[in-house]
Amino acid sequence: AEATDAASGMIRQLGGAVFGMQVGQAVGTLAREVFGSSDLGLPLLERPGSALIPATIAAYGADLDAPADEVRHFLAVREAAHTRLFAQVPWLRAHLLGAVEAYARGIAIDTDAMEAAVRSIDPSDPEALREAFSSGVFALERTPPQEAALRRLETALALVEGWVEQVTAQAVAPHLPHGIPLREMLRRRRAAGGPAEQTFSTLVGLELRPRRARDAALLWATLEREEGVAGRDAVWDHPDLLPTAEDLDDPAGFSGRRAAATAAESEVDAALASIFETGTTGASESPAEDAPGSDEPGEADKTEDG
């Protein structure tokens, strides 16, 4: 029994150490690679604001075929677009963080599985722990509710990134000759696995697929072309109006599907209004018999009196 208790205690300590290694690795990655506060897509600041890291931008821009000032301006516009979106959509921050919290509430460490995994590992050997961590030995299995939360988060982050990408491209087009290459540069960065992908993959298990952000940008561009800027941004009026993961599968058809759904809802509302109006009209046309408080006798009283 004592040996079992000792082993359980060691496993709990090991679990804490491994999670600490995960956090440390993620924070170290972010410190070296993020351009600013919007790189993760999540609102890191309590209030909408902008922040850039000049050293990281300079190091990354040194390998690009674009002037350093254009790189800085491009990333500054992206940061400003991200800030504007969260400032004008007050519910968005809670929506994203709520998806993260929904996932976190379901996290549970399977100590039995971890114990089986570490039987061949020397806990005092940091290198062995690092190898086990990198091989996925301590990966947490996700529950169905967690899968649903991650799907919502992935879709919402893709919509944020796609909107920011589209707005930034329009804003810099008249001013930055390298605007299009810089846009593609960020897409390639996502495809290669930037800090956002690495952090979420390590701590949350979320794989941000670049295709989702590209599809989201196409959806916003199509919506703007068909309904204008006001129609595009009206989608952010309420969480229920946001495109779904299925909409990202067919971004070009989102506007048509939304119009069809709106028309169907209008028909239902009109039918209900007609039913209620008919019922009200019928009730008002029916003669009142022996209404309370009436001084006039009913038909039966008249017959008896007669």
ABEGO torsion letter per residue (X at the ends): XAAAAAAAAAAAAAAAAAAAAAAAAAAAAAAAABABAAAAGBBABABBBBBBBAAAAAAAAAABBBBAAAAAAAAAAAAAAAAAAAAABAAAAAAAAAAAAAAAAABBBBAAAAAAAAAABBAABAAAAAAAAAAGAABBBBBAAAAAAAAAAAAAAAAAAAAAAAAAAAAAAAABAAAAAAAAAAAAAAAAGBAAAAAAAAAAGBBBBAAAAAAAAAAAAAAAAAAEAAAAAAAAABAAABBBAAAAABAAAAAAAAAAAAAAAAAAAAAAAAAAAAAAAAAAABBBBGBBGBABBBAAAAAAAX
